[in-house]
Amino acid sequence: MLAGASHWLAAEGWDITLLARRPEALAQEIGARAVRFDWAEPEATTTLASLPDDFALALIWLHDDAVHLARPAEDQLAPAARVIRIHGALSADPEIHAKREPDPRPGLKRQTVILGWHPGPDGARVWLTDGEISGAAIAALQDPGKATVLAGTRAGP
């Protein structure tokens, strides 16, 4: 879902390390380092801790069940680095947003992308495409001063 943003970062000349369940193909395509990472595995925190601790930028999207890994991921960032957290639509609610950021590391430049939806013709929610998700991440990357980027036309419960 963030492949487009990964391509954009590569085109901008970033040195990229991809953490994902199956990162190999995309990593090879864009010249990135691939690290197999499954947030549900018991060794997830150990995998994060084994990475270099000098990343200048992190684009992090974690399931709610994995928010405990946000801080270990942030601990691998250089001082004053930039972190962009990708959140689901419910993070438009400040209380839910706070639960998804349980222990933010101080001193980082922080941005949030909230993935909303579009109202469908029958009132149902139409979820974002991979292109829209990457587009929102790229919008945040292009505007470091913008604290929150909303993808879609609506977000919240």
Contacts in CASP RR format, 6 or more apart in sequence:
PFRMAT RR
TARGET T0000
AUTHOR 0000-0000-0000
METHOD contacts of the structure
MODEL  1
MLAGASHWLAAEGWDITLLARRPEALAQEIGARAVRFDWAEPEATTTLAS
LPDDFALALIWLHDDAVHLARPAEDQLAPAARVIRIHGALSADPEIHAKR
EPDPRPGLKRQTVILGWHPGPDGARVWLTDGEISGAAIAALQDPGKATVL
AGTRAGP
1 61 0 8 1.000
1 130 0 8 1.000
1 133 0 8 1.000
1 134 0 8 1.000
2 59 0 8 1.000
2 61 0 8 1.000
2 86 0 8 1.000
2 133 0 8 1.000
2 134 0 8 1.000
2 137 0 8 1.000
3 26 0 8 1.000
3 130 0 8 1.000
3 134 0 8 1.000
4 130 0 8 1.000
4 131 0 8 1.000
4 134 0 8 1.000
4 135 0 8 1.000
4 138 0 8 1.000
5 59 0 8 1.000
5 133 0 8 1.000
5 134 0 8 1.000
5 135 0 8 1.000
5 137 0 8 1.000
5 138 0 8 1.000
5 141 0 8 1.000
6 16 0 8 1.000
6 18 0 8 1.000
6 26 0 8 1.000
6 30 0 8 1.000
6 32 0 8 1.000
6 134 0 8 1.000
7 29 0 8 1.000
7 30 0 8 1.000
8 134 0 8 1.000
8 138 0 8 1.000
8 141 0 8 1.000
9 16 0 8 1.000
9 30 0 8 1.000
9 59 0 8 1.000
9 141 0 8 1.000
10 16 0 8 1.000
10 30 0 8 1.000
10 31 0 8 1.000
10 32 0 8 1.000
14 57 0 8 1.000
16 27 0 8 1.000
16 30 0 8 1.000
16 31 0 8 1.000
16 32 0 8 1.000
16 33 0 8 1.000
17 32 0 8 1.000
17 33 0 8 1.000
17 35 0 8 1.000
17 51 0 8 1.000
17 55 0 8 1.000
18 26 0 8 1.000
18 27 0 8 1.000
18 32 0 8 1.000
18 33 0 8 1.000
18 34 0 8 1.000
18 35 0 8 1.000
19 35 0 8 1.000
19 37 0 8 1.000
19 47 0 8 1.000
19 48 0 8 1.000
20 26 0 8 1.000
20 36 0 8 1.000
20 37 0 8 1.000
21 36 0 8 1.000
21 37 0 8 1.000
21 38 0 8 1.000
22 36 0 8 1.000
23 32 0 8 1.000
23 34 0 8 1.000
23 35 0 8 1.000
23 36 0 8 1.000
23 37 0 8 1.000
24 34 0 8 1.000
26 32 0 8 1.000
26 34 0 8 1.000
27 33 0 8 1.000
27 34 0 8 1.000
28 34 0 8 1.000
35 47 0 8 1.000
35 51 0 8 1.000
37 44 0 8 1.000
37 47 0 8 1.000
37 48 0 8 1.000
38 44 0 8 1.000
39 62 0 8 1.000
39 63 0 8 1.000
39 65 0 8 1.000
39 66 0 8 1.000
39 69 0 8 1.000
40 65 0 8 1.000
40 66 0 8 1.000
41 47 0 8 1.000
44 66 0 8 1.000
44 69 0 8 1.000
45 69 0 8 1.000
45 72 0 8 1.000
48 69 0 8 1.000
48 72 0 8 1.000
48 73 0 8 1.000
48 75 0 8 1.000
48 76 0 8 1.000
49 72 0 8 1.000
49 75 0 8 1.000
49 76 0 8 1.000
51 76 0 8 1.000
52 76 0 8 1.000
53 75 0 8 1.000
53 76 0 8 1.000
53 77 0 8 1.000
53 78 0 8 1.000
54 77 0 8 1.000
54 78 0 8 1.000
55 76 0 8 1.000
55 77 0 8 1.000
55 78 0 8 1.000
55 81 0 8 1.000
56 77 0 8 1.000
56 78 0 8 1.000
56 81 0 8 1.000
56 82 0 8 1.000
57 77 0 8 1.000
57 81 0 8 1.000
57 82 0 8 1.000
57 83 0 8 1.000
57 84 0 8 1.000
58 73 0 8 1.000
58 74 0 8 1.000
58 76 0 8 1.000
58 77 0 8 1.000
58 81 0 8 1.000
58 82 0 8 1.000
58 83 0 8 1.000
58 84 0 8 1.000
59 84 0 8 1.000
59 86 0 8 1.000
59 137 0 8 1.000
59 141 0 8 1.000
60 70 0 8 1.000
60 73 0 8 1.000
60 74 0 8 1.000
60 83 0 8 1.000
60 84 0 8 1.000
60 85 0 8 1.000
60 86 0 8 1.000
61 85 0 8 1.000
61 86 0 8 1.000
62 69 0 8 1.000
62 70 0 8 1.000
62 73 0 8 1.000
62 85 0 8 1.000
64 100 0 8 1.000
67 99 0 8 1.000
67 100 0 8 1.000
67 101 0 8 1.000
67 102 0 8 1.000
68 102 0 8 1.000
70 85 0 8 1.000
70 100 0 8 1.000
70 101 0 8 1.000
70 102 0 8 1.000
70 103 0 8 1.000
70 104 0 8 1.000
71 102 0 8 1.000
71 103 0 8 1.000
71 104 0 8 1.000
71 105 0 8 1.000
74 83 0 8 1.000
74 104 0 8 1.000
74 105 0 8 1.000
74 108 0 8 1.000
75 105 0 8 1.000
77 83 0 8 1.000
77 105 0 8 1.000
77 108 0 8 1.000
79 107 0 8 1.000
80 107 0 8 1.000
80 108 0 8 1.000
80 109 0 8 1.000
81 108 0 8 1.000
81 109 0 8 1.000
82 108 0 8 1.000
82 109 0 8 1.000
82 110 0 8 1.000
82 111 0 8 1.000
82 144 0 8 1.000
83 105 0 8 1.000
83 108 0 8 1.000
83 109 0 8 1.000
83 110 0 8 1.000
83 111 0 8 1.000
84 111 0 8 1.000
84 112 0 8 1.000
84 113 0 8 1.000
84 137 0 8 1.000
84 140 0 8 1.000
84 141 0 8 1.000
85 100 0 8 1.000
85 101 0 8 1.000
85 110 0 8 1.000
85 111 0 8 1.000
85 112 0 8 1.000
85 113 0 8 1.000
86 112 0 8 1.000
86 113 0 8 1.000
86 115 0 8 1.000
86 133 0 8 1.000
86 137 0 8 1.000
87 97 0 8 1.000
87 100 0 8 1.000
87 112 0 8 1.000
87 113 0 8 1.000
87 114 0 8 1.000
87 115 0 8 1.000
88 114 0 8 1.000
88 115 0 8 1.000
88 116 0 8 1.000
88 155 0 8 1.000
89 114 0 8 1.000
89 115 0 8 1.000
89 116 0 8 1.000
89 117 0 8 1.000
89 154 0 8 1.000
89 155 0 8 1.000
89 156 0 8 1.000
90 96 0 8 1.000
90 155 0 8 1.000
90 156 0 8 1.000
90 157 0 8 1.000
91 97 0 8 1.000
91 100 0 8 1.000
91 112 0 8 1.000
91 114 0 8 1.000
91 155 0 8 1.000
91 156 0 8 1.000
92 114 0 8 1.000
92 116 0 8 1.000
92 150 0 8 1.000
92 155 0 8 1.000
92 156 0 8 1.000
93 156 0 8 1.000
93 157 0 8 1.000
97 112 0 8 1.000
104 110 0 8 1.000
109 144 0 8 1.000
110 147 0 8 1.000
111 140 0 8 1.000
111 144 0 8 1.000
111 145 0 8 1.000
111 146 0 8 1.000
111 147 0 8 1.000
111 148 0 8 1.000
111 149 0 8 1.000
112 147 0 8 1.000
112 148 0 8 1.000
112 149 0 8 1.000
113 136 0 8 1.000
113 137 0 8 1.000
113 139 0 8 1.000
113 140 0 8 1.000
113 148 0 8 1.000
113 149 0 8 1.000
113 150 0 8 1.000
113 151 0 8 1.000
114 148 0 8 1.000
114 149 0 8 1.000
114 150 0 8 1.000
114 151 0 8 1.000
114 155 0 8 1.000
115 128 0 8 1.000
115 133 0 8 1.000
115 136 0 8 1.000
115 151 0 8 1.000
115 152 0 8 1.000
115 155 0 8 1.000
116 127 0 8 1.000
116 128 0 8 1.000
116 150 0 8 1.000
116 151 0 8 1.000
116 152 0 8 1.000
116 153 0 8 1.000
116 154 0 8 1.000
116 155 0 8 1.000
116 156 0 8 1.000
117 125 0 8 1.000
117 126 0 8 1.000
117 127 0 8 1.000
117 128 0 8 1.000
117 152 0 8 1.000
117 153 0 8 1.000
117 154 0 8 1.000
117 155 0 8 1.000
118 125 0 8 1.000
118 126 0 8 1.000
118 128 0 8 1.000
118 152 0 8 1.000
118 153 0 8 1.000
118 154 0 8 1.000
119 125 0 8 1.000
119 126 0 8 1.000
119 153 0 8 1.000
119 154 0 8 1.000
120 126 0 8 1.000
125 154 0 8 1.000
128 136 0 8 1.000
128 151 0 8 1.000
128 152 0 8 1.000
132 151 0 8 1.000
132 152 0 8 1.000
133 151 0 8 1.000
135 151 0 8 1.000
136 149 0 8 1.000
136 150 0 8 1.000
136 151 0 8 1.000
136 152 0 8 1.000
137 149 0 8 1.000
139 146 0 8 1.000
139 149 0 8 1.000
140 146 0 8 1.000
140 149 0 8 1.000
143 149 0 8 1.000
END
